[in-house]
Amino acid sequence: MKYRILGATATVLMLAAVVLAAVLSQGVSGQRVHQHLTARQSDAGCDCDGSELCTHLPLVIIDTGGLEIPGEPIVDENRTELGFTTTSEGEAMLQGSIRVMSSDAHNHHPSDEPDLESEILIRIRGNSSRYFDKKNYLLRLTSESGAYRNEEMMGMAPHYEWALHGPYLDKSLIRNYMWYNITGEFMEYAPNVRFCELILNGEYMGLYVMVETLTNGEDCRINVSEPIDGTNETGYLLRLDRGSGTPIKNIETFSNYAYRNLQRMDIQYPRSGDLTAEMADAIAQEFSDFEKSLYSYDYDTDDYGYYYDIDVQSFLDYFIINEFTTNYDAGWLSTYIYRDIGGKYKMVIWDFNSANNNYNQSTMQPQRFEMQLAVWFYMLCKDEYFVEHLISRYRELRSGVLSDAYLEQYIDDVVAYLGDAVERNFEVWGYTFAEEMVVPADRNPADHDQAVEMLKSAIFHRGAWMDENIDILLQYCHESKVKKFNH
């Protein structure tokens, strides 16, 4: 019977949420900032005398005193990953300093007075990206005493932790910036991002994207509560991926036990300093209770229906954006789900570096669907009402922020905003155009212009196929396939 008999109220609320998401062109909170539309545009001649780097983008300067940043993979002779490098003291993060120039009043130069200056802890971050020449970094702002320090970063809300993403495999340079921002227009939360250029220990490292990490924060980031003292009650964020190097964070849930999920689940928030073994057990039990209900014959009943546990709109939108972009790590790796105390589970996006046919190991053909096979969605797609809402929501988004016209203009505007920063980036990393970084070989662009055209082509072909075939998803909830569940 499901949420059709929850009454007209539930239906009206869901439809209202759909309409509201479409109307708010500046995001759910009204605060979504698209840097390329609001920040200073390229004007290289106004205050650039050629004596030093001059950029209209924010400029980040990091100094570690020349010490090697930890986090490089350690592998054996068979390329099996054994661990990661540490500092000489055996620490996972290295002390350093950061200076950030991000004023919209003028261009930025290394000699400028910084808008933000801080001590930091830094390490290399990522999974496969750790093996790239252009590294990604995790930064934590600290005081001289070592305490974490919340600071605004390039106009983004204050926090102490940030990720520096260096587009490398993505030769268009814009996938994460683009999809985080566009998804932020219709999902409750997507990480805020800003383009910048990086100088590390005096060496120019090219174009980067400063990204909010996925954690909670006061008036920013994921809206979950802090742990309640003396109890096991807390909001929490879980990650489905390769697990954490901190044992207390790794949990086993019902999906793992039942072989519905062969990846590892770990607790991303609360952080290990606030997480107790009892709290971790309580989180694992609560999440397992949801999964047991979802994978049971009662998954759509009035007593145990999944819609009591999840924010349906969040799961619909997560499915659509990852399916539209053929971002098929989602649901297997780099998959984040969160819940506040007394609230419902919600999804949050992460990592589009390999999206839009940019997966390095094989072509992502546009003529298929995959998300219905992913954990949790395997059962959700057995429900005709979930799938019908999914199809309706897709068509709505395709008439707005996922339309070809909107996306093509968005790409063109972002590339125009980056301006001469693209050329500077490929003065350092341009040698990679001569390498076969993805297979087959014809998927490797010859230059940035071709990379952008390949991105557009992937989007247009995918959208056209989904428009014609979105109703195929109804097969996964057809009575002949799921009658043993839908009784």
Secondary structure in CASP SS format (residue, H / E / C, confidence):
PFRMAT SS
TARGET T0000
AUTHOR 0000-0000-0000
METHOD secondary structure of the structure
MODEL  1
M C 1.00
K H 1.00
Y H 1.00
R H 1.00
I C 1.00
L C 1.00
G C 1.00
A H 1.00
T H 1.00
A H 1.00
T H 1.00
V H 1.00
L H 1.00
M H 1.00
L H 1.00
A H 1.00
A H 1.00
V H 1.00
V H 1.00
L H 1.00
A H 1.00
A H 1.00
V H 1.00
L C 1.00
S C 1.00
Q C 1.00
G C 1.00
V C 1.00
S C 1.00
G C 1.00
Q C 1.00
R C 1.00
V C 1.00
H C 1.00
Q H 1.00
H H 1.00
L H 1.00
T H 1.00
A C 1.00
R C 1.00
Q C 1.00
S C 1.00
D C 1.00
A C 1.00
G C 1.00
C C 1.00
D C 1.00
C C 1.00
D C 1.00
G C 1.00
S C 1.00
E C 1.00
L C 1.00
C C 1.00
T E 1.00
H C 1.00
L C 1.00
P C 1.00
L E 1.00
V E 1.00
I E 1.00
I E 1.00
D E 1.00
T C 1.00
G C 1.00
G C 1.00
L C 1.00
E C 1.00
I C 1.00
P C 1.00
G C 1.00
E C 1.00
P E 1.00
I E 1.00
V E 1.00
D C 1.00
E C 1.00
N C 1.00
R C 1.00
T C 1.00
E E 1.00
L E 1.00
G E 1.00
F E 1.00
T C 1.00
T C 1.00
T C 1.00
S C 1.00
E C 1.00
G C 1.00
E C 1.00
A C 1.00
M C 1.00
L E 1.00
Q E 1.00
G E 1.00
S E 1.00
I E 1.00
R E 1.00
V E 1.00
M E 1.00
S C 1.00
S C 1.00
D C 1.00
A C 1.00
H C 1.00
N C 1.00
H E 1.00
H C 1.00
P C 1.00
S C 1.00
D C 1.00
E C 1.00
P C 1.00
D C 1.00
L E 1.00
E E 1.00
S E 1.00
E E 1.00
I E 1.00
L E 1.00
I E 1.00
R E 1.00
I E 1.00
R E 1.00
G C 1.00
N C 1.00
S H 1.00
S H 1.00
R H 1.00
Y H 1.00
F C 1.00
D C 1.00
K C 1.00
K C 1.00
N E 1.00
Y E 1.00
L E 1.00
L E 1.00
R E 1.00
L E 1.00
T E 1.00
S C 1.00
E C 1.00
S C 1.00
G C 1.00
A C 1.00
Y E 1.00
R C 1.00
N C 1.00
E E 1.00
E E 1.00
M E 1.00
M C 1.00
G C 1.00
M E 1.00
A E 1.00
P E 1.00
H E 1.00
Y C 1.00
E E 1.00
W E 1.00
A E 1.00
L E 1.00
H E 1.00
G C 1.00
P C 1.00
Y C 1.00
L C 1.00
D C 1.00
K C 1.00
S C 1.00
L C 1.00
I C 1.00
R H 1.00
N H 1.00
Y H 1.00
M H 1.00
W H 1.00
Y H 1.00
N H 1.00
I H 1.00
T H 1.00
G C 1.00
E C 1.00
F C 1.00
M C 1.00
E C 1.00
Y C 1.00
A C 1.00
P C 1.00
N C 1.00
V E 1.00
R E 1.00
F E 1.00
C E 1.00
E E 1.00
L E 1.00
I E 1.00
L E 1.00
N C 1.00
G C 1.00
E E 1.00
Y E 1.00
M E 1.00
G E 1.00
L E 1.00
Y E 1.00
V E 1.00
M E 1.00
V E 1.00
E E 1.00
T C 1.00
L C 1.00
T C 1.00
N E 1.00
G E 1.00
E C 1.00
D C 1.00
C E 1.00
R E 1.00
I E 1.00
N C 1.00
V C 1.00
S C 1.00
E C 1.00
P C 1.00
I C 1.00
D C 1.00
G C 1.00
T C 1.00
N C 1.00
E C 1.00
T C 1.00
G C 1.00
Y E 1.00
L E 1.00
L E 1.00
R E 1.00
L E 1.00
D E 1.00
R E 1.00
G C 1.00
S C 1.00
G C 1.00
T C 1.00
P H 1.00
I H 1.00
K H 1.00
N E 1.00
I E 1.00
E C 1.00
T C 1.00
F H 1.00
S H 1.00
N H 1.00
Y H 1.00
A C 1.00
Y C 1.00
R C 1.00
N C 1.00
L C 1.00
Q C 1.00
R E 1.00
M E 1.00
D E 1.00
I E 1.00
Q E 1.00
Y E 1.00
P C 1.00
R C 1.00
S C 1.00
G C 1.00
D C 1.00
L C 1.00
T C 1.00
A H 1.00
E H 1.00
M H 1.00
A H 1.00
D H 1.00
A H 1.00
I H 1.00
A H 1.00
Q H 1.00
E H 1.00
F H 1.00
S H 1.00
D H 1.00
F H 1.00
E H 1.00
K H 1.00
S H 1.00
L H 1.00
Y C 1.00
S C 1.00
Y C 1.00
D C 1.00
Y C 1.00
D C 1.00
T C 1.00
D C 1.00
D C 1.00
Y C 1.00
G C 1.00
Y H 1.00
Y H 1.00
Y H 1.00
D C 1.00
I E 1.00
D C 1.00
V H 1.00
Q H 1.00
S H 1.00
F H 1.00
L H 1.00
D H 1.00
Y H 1.00
F H 1.00
I H 1.00
I H 1.00
N H 1.00
E H 1.00
F H 1.00
T C 1.00
T C 1.00
N C 1.00
Y C 1.00
D C 1.00
A C 1.00
G C 1.00
W C 1.00
L C 1.00
S C 1.00
T E 1.00
Y E 1.00
I E 1.00
Y E 1.00
R E 1.00
D C 1.00
I C 1.00
G C 1.00
G C 1.00
K C 1.00
Y E 1.00
K E 1.00
M E 1.00
V E 1.00
I C 1.00
W C 1.00
D C 1.00
F C 1.00
N C 1.00
S C 1.00
A C 1.00
N C 1.00
N C 1.00
N C 1.00
Y C 1.00
N C 1.00
Q C 1.00
S C 1.00
T C 1.00
M C 1.00
Q C 1.00
P C 1.00
Q C 1.00
R C 1.00
F C 1.00
E C 1.00
M H 1.00
Q H 1.00
L H 1.00
A C 1.00
V C 1.00
W C 1.00
F H 1.00
Y H 1.00
M H 1.00
L H 1.00
C C 1.00
K C 1.00
D C 1.00
E H 1.00
Y H 1.00
F H 1.00
V H 1.00
E H 1.00
H H 1.00
L H 1.00
I H 1.00
S H 1.00
R H 1.00
Y H 1.00
R H 1.00
E H 1.00
L H 1.00
R H 1.00
S C 1.00
G C 1.00
V C 1.00
L C 1.00
S C 1.00
D H 1.00
A H 1.00
Y H 1.00
L H 1.00
E H 1.00
Q H 1.00
Y H 1.00
I H 1.00
D H 1.00
D H 1.00
V H 1.00
V H 1.00
A H 1.00
Y H 1.00
L H 1.00
G C 1.00
D C 1.00
A H 1.00
V H 1.00
E H 1.00
R H 1.00
N H 1.00
F H 1.00
E H 1.00
V H 1.00
W H 1.00
G H 1.00
Y H 1.00
T H 1.00
F H 1.00
A H 1.00
E C 1.00
E C 1.00
M C 1.00
V C 1.00
V C 1.00
P C 1.00
A H 1.00
D H 1.00
R H 1.00
N C 1.00
P C 1.00
A C 1.00
D C 1.00
H H 1.00
D H 1.00
Q H 1.00
A H 1.00
V H 1.00
E H 1.00
M H 1.00
L H 1.00
K H 1.00
S H 1.00
A H 1.00
I H 1.00
F H 1.00
H H 1.00
R H 1.00
G H 1.00
A H 1.00
W H 1.00
M H 1.00
D H 1.00
E H 1.00
N H 1.00
I H 1.00
D H 1.00
I H 1.00
L H 1.00
L H 1.00
Q H 1.00
Y H 1.00
C H 1.00
H C 1.00
E H 1.00
S H 1.00
K H 1.00
V H 1.00
K C 1.00
K C 1.00
F C 1.00
N C 1.00
H C 1.00
END
